[in-house]
């Protein structure tokens, strides 16, 4: 979800998980009537609908493998070859051209032309914004420089500017921080492209994103060390929504690290009968975790992942049942703009589901919706209701449905409606009186597609921009 300090409304829509108001409504698909229970979330009339079993039980072939390992690898290769939003770190040159570095820096942020507000509701002074931009030290970028590599050692925010200050577009809005871009997870490889003037921030290029991170969360190593870490066997895949390494007093650098769904971490080669960080390892998996020395250099340390934690020896099979099960492991989690709050946003949510099965997706909704490496169909504003209805009727479990600024994953059809699981900041439908009702969902939820309203006159179906099927062929049905 790329957000710059300033962007046009249409650009913002492509990066956010918030629906925008349309300027020129077109006639489209009338919302389907659905029951509204006491909790006010339209279409969720049975508590069982909040269980993955409710959606997997009726499936004809819940365990059918949709893409095998070789097909997934081939698709991932195409993604890095064809999608401009992705970065194959192994193919970057031995020296970085300063023009390219400045282009990355310019793409991360732009100066606001409207007021910004801080968490206390005070307008951010122009001098403060000037200081943030001065800290980027763009003028200090050399004509060229050696390509440096690092590993992420701690879940870390990616920022549009090198600052921890949170700024907002309106007074009192303290969720949507305009400088919060994304997050990186332990073990993620990066290229270190630049350093802030104050020496506290690094501008890094990750496989899916480029932004500023706290330098204390990056350990610098050789190209061979960093890229080799990501392919080293054997390994564990984190298959739970969020897991943690065990607490250790002996090695605080690997104590209670947050590990998010889909992370791949190699196992350490240690004696099975010797304590690891003060604890016997037989009831845990011993991970080899990157750590940062005081001088910023990369080292490795064993860390314990409890066997009770949700993990696997390899990526999960890409099946309808696993897609649903993995999505429901986040159910009820707070929405986190740009992966704020230690959680995730709409595009991060679907990415991490698919990543647990080995499938890579671009970071932002804008890139996911049109990626040349993924099967997709797109819609124009002028496309009629018949075309849109036919496409909705053909949706399959795991399909990703895009509206401006938001993505949702299909989990099934029920009672004449299409049901989705998604991570959303908002959510509206029309009440019996014809007025919009806000559900203030603000988390990972299950809703039907058809009643959801984009604005006063258009439904989500009216405003679909794309349908992506990361797991197989997709063709627009005739209508």
Number of C-alpha atoms within 10 A of each C-alpha: 28 27 26 24 22 18 15 8 10 11 16 20 22 24 24 27 30 23 22 17 15 14 7 8 14 15 14 21 18 15 19 15 15 19 13 15 12 9 9 14 22 24 22 20 16 10 8 11 15 18 16 20 15 14 22 21 11 10 14 9 12 17 14 13 15 14 18 14 16 9 14 19 15 11 19 18 14 14 22 20 14 14 18 13 18 21 20 14 18 13 7 11 10 12 11 18 17 18 13 13 22 18 10 18 24 14 15 23 22 16 13 14 9 9 14 22 20 20 17 10 15 13 16 16 12 12 9 11 17 11 12 20 19 16 19 24 15 18 8 13 18 14 11 13 15 12 17 19 24 29 32 27 26 25 19 22 24 26 30 27 29 27 19 13 14 18 26 22 19 16 16 13 15 16 16 19 22 22 27 28 27 29 20 23 21 23 25 23 28 28 25 23 26 25 22 22 17 11 12 14 24 24 28 27 24 21 20 19 23 27 27 30 27 19 21 19 22 32 26 26 18 14 19 10 16 25 19 12 20 16 12 12 12 14 20 21 24 27 28 21 22 17 20 17 20 18 17 17 11 12 14 11 18 27 17 16 21 16 24 24 26 28 21 29 25 19 19 19 11 14 9 11 9 12 12 20 20 11 15 13 21 15 12 17 21 26 23 22 25 28 26 24 15 9 9 16 15 22 17 15 17 20 28 28 25 18 14 10 16 15 23 17 12 16 21 21 19 24 21 24 23 23 26 25 18 22 25 22 18 23 19 15 16 21 27 26 27 31 23 21 12 17 20 27 30 31 31 25 27 25 21 23 28 25 22 29 25 23 22 24 26 24 21 29 27 27 20 26 27 19 19 15 19 23 17 23 16 14 17 11 14 10 16 15 16 13 14 20 17 14 18 22 13 14 21 17 24 28 23 25 25 27 27 27 23 30 32 27 29 24 28 23 19 11 9 11 19 21 24 23 28 29 32 28 24 15 21 23 26 22 15 10 7 9 11 18 18 15 15 13 18 17 22 25 23 26 24 24 23 24 24 21 24 24 19 15 18 21 25 25 25 28 25 22 21 20 28 25 21 23 23 13 10 18 12 15 13 8 10
